[in-house]
Amino acid sequence: MCKVCVAGLKVEKMYRLVVSSHGIDSERARKLIKTYQDFKDHKMLVDEQRGRFNSLEENLENHGKSYIDGQFGIF
């Protein structure tokens, strides 16, 4: 897990606490919400990247190997 994800999970917990307690100044809440949104965007991109990598990896495993002159090769 990357450093952004680790820090983001901590911010997510703090954000949920703030939302449920309503006892925080508006400036801190604004910064926390911005940081939380940045984390959500990062997480969405990481999930998309992993999905595309897995798809490409499966495609390569299923369709990228050829048998040429008695040897298998990846093309």
N, C-alpha and C positions, 0 to 999 in steps of 0.2 A: 504494500500500500504506500502511495506516495505521501510526501510531507503535506501537501495541500489537502489531501483527503483526510489525513489524521487531524490536522488543525480544523478542517471544516466540520468534522464530526463533533468536535468540542464546541465550536460556534453554534452548531445546530442545537445541541443540548441547552446552551445558554439562551439561544433565541426562543426555544420552546418554553423555558422557564420564564422569560420576560413576558411572553405573550400571555401566559397563564396568570402571572402575578400582577401585571399592570402597574408595578411600582418602580419604574425607572425613568430617568429624565429623557426628554425627547431627543437630545443630541446623541446620547449613547445609544438609544434605541435606533435612530436613523443609521448610525455607523454599523451597528450589529446587523440590521436588516440588509444593508448594502453588502457586507461581508458574507452573510448567509446566502444572498442571491448569487454572488460571485462563486461561492462553493457549489451551489446547485448547478450553475452553468458549467463549471469544471467537471462535475460528476456526470452530467449529461454527455459531455464530449468524451470523457473517459469510457463511458458505457458504449457509446457509438463506435469509438476506436476499437474497443475489444471485440464488439460484434463483427465489425468489418474484418478484423484480423482473423477471427475464428472462421468466418465465411471463406476468406481467401485461402486459409490453411486447408480447410475441408475440400475446397475446389482443387487445390494443388494435389492433395492426396488422391482424389478420385479421378482427376482428368489430366494431371500434369506429368505422369510417368509414361515413358514409351520404351518399348523393347526394340532395340536397334543392334544388329550384328551380335546377338547373343548377350547383350548387356542392357540393364535398365538404366535409363537416364531421365533426368528431370529437365523439361523444356518449357 
